[in-house]
Amino acid sequence: MAHGDITHIEIPVTDFAKATSFYSGLFGWQIAEMEGFEGYPMFQAPNGVSGGALTERAEGFTQPRSMVEVDSIDAALEQATANGGAVVVPKSEITPTSWWAVLADPDGNHIGLFEGEM
């Protein structure tokens, strides 16, 4: 993916089984955990391009969140904060070659960032 592409969406849920049944039935998504990503059941939309994951609902994470590919999370967070945004979740490792973070825009909307190769 390229800088600025929306990589996926995360949907916070309280009951993984119930949410899997709901979204599978509603949209036909095949939702399953992948090896190495236990507790983060993922799906791919029928277009084969977009997709996402069900994630544990937590304080401060109660609405779906888009994840956007960036060339550099460090540079994106620096630019966001210089322009009125804030860091919500600092850069964190997913794998040795991929990272994520979450920023808030000046209106408080949370946007996830993804850098790397999976």
Stockholm file with secondary structure:
# STOCKHOLM 1.0

chainA/1-118         MAHGDITHIEIPVTDFAKATSFYSGLFGWQIAEMEGFEGYPMFQAPNGVSGGALTERAEGFTQPRSMVEVDSIDAALEQATANGGAVVVPKSEITPTSWWAVLADPDGNHIGLFEGEM
#=GR chainA/1-118 SS CCTTCEEEEEEEESCHHHHHHHHHHHHCCCCBCCTTCTTCCEEECTTSSCEEEEEECBTTBCSCEEEEECSCHHHHHHHHHHTTCEEEEEEEEEETTEEEEEEECTTCCEEEEEEECC
#=GC SS_cons         CCTTCEEEEEEEESCHHHHHHHHHHHHCCCCBCCTTCTTCCEEECTTSSCEEEEEECBTTBCSCEEEEECSCHHHHHHHHHHTTCEEEEEEEEEETTEEEEEEECTTCCEEEEEEECC
//
